[in-house]
Amino acid sequence: MSSEPEPLAIEGMGGVRIVADRQGDQAARAVVFLHGGGQTRRSWGRAAAAVARRGYQAVTVDLRGHGESDWSADGDYRVTSFAADVVEVLRTLPPRPVLVGASLGGFTSMLLAGEIAPELASAVVLVDIVPNMEQSGANRIHAFMSDRVESGFESLEEVADAIAEYNPHRPRPTDLDGLTTNLRRRGDRWYWHWDPQFISGTAAFPPFEVTDADRMHTAVAAILRNGLPMLLIRGQMSDLVSQERAEEFLERFPQVEFADVRGAGHMVAGDRNDIFAGAVLDFLERHITD
């Protein structure tokens, strides 16, 4: 059993190199964490460690165009392409892993388990995402990711200021060196780690599926029809999944379990990792048996 994350690299669709970490018992059921747009696999660090300590294999993935994974040479950032990459990761793992997807990773999980490869997963956890998300919240995320994406930042202090403005309920980061996992250094400036094409609208194939609520609802219905358990974890202060949107989703799909995390915004795992990890582990222990 590995207690420290072990890096691995997989060839995704079109030869895009996908980087991931895994820890825990590599023969055990895998729990695969898929981050949101603009995040990296590092955002799951403490939750993945908690899952590994409980006897599962925890796998955290950098989606294409993010973190240490390759940027798509042909600008392919469709959600189906993210999902196709993850399918290649799943094929290297023990059968029937669990998908835990936040935001973009949640959309990826919906299409993977409900449309592209329904036979691969055993359960799905959606983290602060539903098909009919609040557009105002999505616009705020897009504005944050777009700002300075081309010009970059002169210093880590500027980066910390930008993050603090976006997440005012969180303390301003004090360990500025820790911010470098989300940045790339070019010349004398810092830039966000993601491919500018992903967020700027210049990609040849953007993630248009995130606006197709009907398609995503159909995928969720297929997941549940196939008997997979599903959990929605919402940040109680989220502006992407309001209480109204969560209630609409749960009324439409009453089989879905629900956890509302007090003191958390859209970045649930980062805001309240203790409650988040506890909700995931409780769900796993009730539904996943080997």
Disulfide bonds with the S-S distance in Angstrom:
none
